[in-house]
Amino acid sequence: MAAPVFEIAKDFVFSAAHQIRFHGGKCERLHGHNWRIRVHARASELNRIGMVLDFAELQKLVAEIGSRFDHRNVNEVPPFDRENTTAELLARFFYAEANRALAEQEGGRVRVSRVEVWENEGSLAVYREE
């Protein structure tokens, strides 16, 4: 029988501009989005009060990461001053940063399982590790 897994998710929204280098089309021009980031956190054991993590704590963690980009040009914020600013690469960035913060905060009990990044209501990129 598989081990139990509990999972929660929290959304964070920010507004920011970007341009996709070498795109060759209109996305190479500077433009903006109301980005939505959804971070999924998972644990096989709940904490002492029966939670993976308090939703407010996950919101705070994601907001701290996202605050680097809010009302900025993403292309000017490291590491995206060197990397392209695709939704896929932003998803990978949030995944790594959120996992790093959770390891410090929760000692490895809670991990990010998946990050979803929307540029708009119809365009979604997902990053997860198998």
Protein Blocks (a to p, Z undefined) as FASTA:
>chain_A
ZZdddddddddddddddddehklpaklpccddddddddddddfbdcfkopabdfklmmmm
mmmmmmmmgopafklpcfklmmccbfklmmmmmmmmmmmmmmmmnnomaccfbdcddfbf
kbccddddZZ
